[in-house]
């Protein structure tokens, strides 16, 4: 996702940036997890949204 909120192009939904508050809000809602769960998953498997999804699904 672009850090420039004025940029109107396609957002990069393939990476998760836990240092941007609006991205954390988006991903916690999209994945149905808490901020802590999201940060732990990113710490465990990296910033790839697909890797984080797979990691979270394996936990359930």
Secondary structure, DSSP 8 states (H G I E B T S, - for coil): --S-TT--S---TTB--TTSHHHHHHHHHHHT--HHHHHHHHHHH-SBHHHHHHHHHHH-
